[in-house]
Amino acid sequence: AAMAARWRLAARFHHIHGANIRLDASRTQATRVESFANGLCFSQEPLAPGQIFLVEIEEKELGWCGHLRVGLTAHDPQSLEVVPEYSLPDLVNLGHTWVFAITRNHNRVVVEGEEAQARGQPWEPFLLIDRVRIPRDTLVGRSRPGRYSHILDDLYKMNVLPATARRSRIGVLYAPQPDGTADMHIVINGEDMGPSARGLPATRPLYAVIDVFASTKSVRVIPVDYGFLSLQTLCRLVIQKHIVHRLAIDGLDLPPPLKSWCQHE
């Protein structure tokens, strides 16, 4: 429980960031206010093994080529003399940094002779990555409540929308390996894309990197609960299971905060 509480508090951005980024008061929302670059953000603290840093795409901006970039770095943001303009290639060229542009067919490192592993079905309650076990419900994006919410929500769950669609949720974590290194995994709407990089130094602090680049204009950090699902989350799952779509929640005899939680989270 103490570990889960600490991880929730860590679900915010570092105060060091790119020149064009503006953070809200809670440091959970990052918005690029001009241009298409200088949008680098970092996690407030180094990630623990298996801890996912999850963001939701809140706002897009037409007219630019390219999308969100995500990864890990062993550089403490406070040690950077200047925050690089780009994660690719500037931050990566500093070394000990692994960043990828988010695409539908994401880069995946496969060892020779290794077979592709099943990624699990979208209705399974937990996402399993090596020995990491994460409740899938929080990892999947949700549309804004509306007439077609039930259709769009299923598309997020099946991960058939573009990876960088508005409301998509994208996370990064590292999984320690027996040889003392770690594999980096990127998760898109509850689906593990597989190891994106191998051989990361698991003994060094690793910070999440979120590059709010080009057509991605604003992202929000989503806290993730591990272990047993909270009573609030269980209530939401039961309510959502028995309604046609989230607009119907307005007619239920429920406390307003619970209605809002069921509709928007």
C-alpha positions as CSV (number, residue, x, y, z in Angstrom):
1,A,0.0,0.0,0.0
2,A,2.9,2.4,0.8
3,M,4.5,1.6,-2.5
4,A,1.3,2.2,-4.4
5,A,0.8,5.6,-2.6
6,R,4.4,6.6,-3.4
7,W,3.9,5.7,-7.1
8,R,0.7,7.7,-7.3
9,L,2.5,10.8,-5.9
10,A,5.3,10.3,-8.4
11,A,2.8,10.4,-11.3
12,R,3.6,14.0,-12.3
13,F,6.1,15.8,-14.5
14,H,9.5,17.1,-13.4
15,H,9.9,20.8,-13.1
16,I,12.7,20.7,-15.6
17,H,11.2,20.7,-19.2
18,G,11.5,22.0,-22.7
19,A,11.2,25.8,-23.4
20,N,7.8,25.5,-25.1
21,I,6.2,23.4,-22.4
22,R,3.7,24.8,-19.8
23,L,2.7,22.6,-16.8
24,D,-0.5,23.1,-14.9
25,A,-0.4,23.7,-11.1
26,S,-0.4,20.0,-10.3
27,R,2.3,19.2,-12.9
28,T,0.1,16.4,-14.3
29,Q,-0.7,18.2,-17.6
30,A,1.9,19.3,-20.1
31,T,1.0,21.6,-23.0
32,R,3.3,22.8,-25.8
33,V,2.3,26.4,-26.2
34,E,4.1,27.2,-29.5
35,S,6.1,25.8,-32.4
36,F,6.4,22.0,-32.8
37,A,9.6,21.3,-30.8
38,N,11.1,22.1,-27.4
39,G,8.4,19.9,-25.8
40,L,10.5,17.5,-23.7
41,C,9.2,16.4,-20.4
42,F,10.4,14.0,-17.7
43,S,8.9,12.0,-14.9
44,Q,9.3,13.8,-11.5
45,E,11.3,10.9,-10.1
46,P,13.2,7.9,-11.5
47,L,10.9,4.9,-12.1
48,A,10.9,1.9,-9.9
49,P,11.3,-1.5,-11.7
50,G,7.9,-2.3,-13.3
51,Q,6.5,1.1,-12.6
52,I,4.6,2.5,-15.6
53,F,4.6,6.2,-16.4
54,L,1.3,6.6,-18.2
55,V,0.0,9.6,-20.2
56,E,-3.2,10.4,-22.1
57,I,-3.2,12.5,-25.2
58,E,-5.5,15.4,-24.5
59,E,-5.1,17.7,-27.4
60,K,-3.8,17.5,-31.0
61,E,-2.6,20.2,-33.3
62,L,-3.1,20.0,-37.1
63,G,-0.4,21.1,-39.5
64,W,2.6,19.3,-38.1
65,C,4.2,16.0,-39.2
66,G,5.2,13.6,-36.4
67,H,3.7,12.5,-33.1
68,L,4.4,11.8,-29.4
69,R,7.8,10.3,-28.5
70,V,8.3,8.2,-25.4
71,G,11.2,6.5,-23.7
72,L,13.6,6.4,-20.8
73,T,16.8,8.2,-19.9
74,A,19.5,7.7,-17.2
75,H,20.2,11.4,-17.2
76,D,18.8,13.3,-14.2
77,P,16.9,16.2,-15.7
78,Q,18.5,18.6,-13.2
79,S,21.9,17.6,-14.5
80,L,21.1,18.9,-18.0
81,E,22.8,22.2,-18.8
82,V,20.1,22.8,-21.4
83,V,17.0,20.8,-22.1
84,P,17.5,19.5,-25.7
85,E,15.2,20.7,-28.4
86,Y,14.3,17.2,-29.5
87,S,14.3,13.8,-27.9
88,L,15.3,12.3,-31.3
89,P,18.1,12.7,-32.0
90,D,19.4,15.4,-29.5
91,L,18.7,13.7,-26.1
92,V,19.4,10.2,-27.5
93,N,22.8,11.5,-28.7
94,L,23.8,12.3,-25.1
95,G,23.8,8.5,-24.5
96,H,22.0,6.3,-22.0
97,T,18.7,7.3,-23.5
98,W,16.2,5.2,-25.3
99,V,13.3,7.0,-27.1
100,F,10.9,6.0,-29.9
101,A,8.3,7.7,-31.9
102,I,4.9,6.2,-31.2
103,T,3.4,4.4,-34.2
104,R,1.0,1.5,-34.7
105,N,3.7,-1.0,-35.7
106,H,6.1,0.0,-33.0
107,N,9.8,-1.0,-33.1
108,R,10.4,-4.2,-31.2
109,V,13.7,-5.9,-30.4
110,V,13.6,-9.6,-31.0
111,V,16.4,-11.9,-30.1
112,E,17.4,-14.5,-32.8
113,G,15.3,-17.6,-32.3
114,E,12.8,-15.9,-30.0
115,E,9.2,-16.4,-30.9
116,A,6.7,-13.6,-30.6
117,Q,4.8,-13.9,-27.3
118,A,1.1,-13.5,-27.0
119,R,0.2,-10.1,-25.7
120,G,-2.9,-11.1,-23.9
121,Q,-6.5,-10.4,-24.8
122,P,-8.0,-6.9,-24.2
123,W,-10.7,-8.3,-21.8
124,E,-8.1,-9.8,-19.4
125,P,-8.1,-7.8,-16.2
126,F,-4.3,-7.6,-15.9
127,L,-1.5,-6.8,-18.3
128,L,1.5,-9.1,-17.6
129,I,5.0,-8.1,-18.6
130,D,7.6,-10.5,-17.3
131,R,6.9,-10.4,-13.6
132,V,5.1,-7.1,-13.7
133,R,1.3,-7.2,-13.2
134,I,-0.7,-4.0,-14.0
135,P,-4.5,-3.6,-13.9
136,R,-5.5,-3.1,-17.5
137,D,-8.5,-0.9,-16.8
138,T,-6.5,2.3,-16.2
139,L,-4.2,1.7,-19.2
140,V,-7.0,1.9,-21.8
141,G,-8.1,5.2,-23.2
142,R,-11.8,6.3,-23.1
143,S,-13.7,8.7,-25.3
144,R,-15.6,11.7,-23.9
145,P,-19.1,10.8,-22.9
146,G,-21.4,11.0,-25.9
147,R,-23.8,9.2,-28.2
148,Y,-21.1,6.9,-29.6
149,S,-19.0,6.5,-26.5
150,H,-19.8,2.7,-26.2
151,I,-18.5,2.2,-29.8
152,L,-15.4,4.3,-29.4
153,D,-14.5,2.8,-26.0
154,D,-14.5,-0.7,-27.6
155,L,-12.2,0.6,-30.3
156,Y,-9.7,1.8,-27.7
157,K,-10.0,-1.6,-25.9
158,M,-9.3,-3.5,-29.1
159,N,-6.5,-1.0,-29.9
160,V,-7.6,-0.5,-33.5
161,L,-7.6,3.4,-33.4
162,P,-4.3,5.2,-34.4
163,A,-1.8,4.9,-31.6
164,T,-1.7,8.7,-31.3
165,A,-5.4,9.2,-31.4
166,R,-6.8,11.8,-29.0
167,R,-7.6,10.1,-25.6
168,S,-5.2,7.2,-26.2
169,R,-3.1,6.2,-23.2
170,I,0.6,5.5,-23.7
171,G,3.0,4.3,-21.0
172,V,6.6,3.3,-20.6
173,L,8.3,1.0,-18.0
174,Y,11.3,-1.2,-17.6
175,A,11.4,-4.8,-16.6
176,P,14.6,-6.2,-14.9
177,Q,16.2,-9.2,-16.4
178,P,18.2,-12.1,-14.8
179,D,21.5,-10.7,-16.2
180,G,21.1,-7.4,-14.2
181,T,20.0,-5.4,-17.2
182,A,16.4,-4.3,-18.1
183,D,14.1,-4.3,-21.1
184,M,12.1,-1.2,-21.9
185,H,8.4,-1.7,-22.8
186,I,6.0,0.7,-24.3
187,V,2.3,0.1,-23.7
188,I,-0.5,1.5,-25.9
189,N,-4.1,1.4,-24.6
190,G,-3.4,-1.7,-22.5
191,E,-1.3,-3.6,-25.1
192,D,2.3,-4.3,-24.6
193,M,4.3,-3.5,-27.7
194,G,7.1,-5.9,-26.6
195,P,10.7,-5.0,-25.7
196,S,11.6,-1.7,-27.5
197,A,15.1,-1.7,-26.1
198,R,17.2,-4.2,-24.2
199,G,20.3,-4.0,-22.1
200,L,19.3,-0.9,-20.1
201,P,21.3,-0.3,-16.9
202,A,18.8,-1.4,-14.3
203,T,21.2,-0.3,-11.5
204,R,21.0,3.4,-12.6
205,P,18.0,5.7,-12.0
206,L,15.9,5.8,-15.1
207,Y,13.5,8.7,-15.8
208,A,10.5,8.6,-18.2
209,V,10.8,10.8,-21.2
210,I,7.7,12.3,-22.8
211,D,8.3,14.4,-25.9
212,V,5.2,16.5,-26.7
213,F,6.2,16.7,-30.3
214,A,4.5,18.1,-33.5
215,S,0.9,17.1,-33.8
216,T,0.7,16.1,-30.1
217,K,0.0,19.3,-28.2
218,S,-1.1,18.3,-24.7
219,V,-0.8,15.2,-22.5
220,R,-2.0,14.4,-19.0
221,V,-0.3,11.9,-16.5
222,I,-2.6,9.1,-15.4
223,P,-1.9,7.6,-12.0
224,V,-1.9,3.8,-12.0
225,D,-2.9,1.6,-9.0
226,Y,-1.2,-1.7,-8.7
227,G,-2.2,-4.9,-7.0
228,F,-5.8,-5.2,-6.0
229,L,-8.3,-2.9,-7.7
230,S,-9.7,-0.1,-5.5
231,L,-13.3,-0.3,-4.4
232,Q,-14.0,2.8,-6.5
233,T,-12.6,1.2,-9.6
234,L,-14.6,-2.0,-9.0
235,C,-17.8,0.0,-8.6
236,R,-17.1,1.8,-11.9
237,L,-16.5,-1.5,-13.7
238,V,-19.8,-3.0,-12.4
239,I,-21.7,0.2,-13.3
240,Q,-20.2,0.4,-16.8
241,K,-20.9,-3.3,-17.4
242,H,-24.7,-2.8,-16.9
243,I,-25.3,0.3,-19.0
244,V,-25.5,0.8,-22.8
245,H,-23.2,3.8,-22.8
246,R,-21.9,6.4,-20.4
247,L,-24.6,9.0,-21.1
248,A,-27.0,6.7,-19.2
249,I,-25.0,7.3,-16.0
250,D,-26.6,10.7,-15.7
251,G,-29.9,9.0,-15.0
252,L,-28.6,6.8,-12.2
253,D,-29.2,7.6,-8.5
254,L,-25.5,8.0,-7.6
255,P,-23.4,10.7,-5.9
256,P,-22.2,13.3,-8.4
257,P,-18.4,12.5,-7.8
258,L,-19.0,8.8,-8.6
259,K,-20.9,9.7,-11.8
260,S,-18.1,11.9,-12.9
261,W,-15.5,9.1,-12.1
262,C,-17.5,6.6,-14.1
263,Q,-18.0,8.9,-17.1
264,H,-14.6,10.6,-17.5
265,E,-12.0,8.2,-16.1
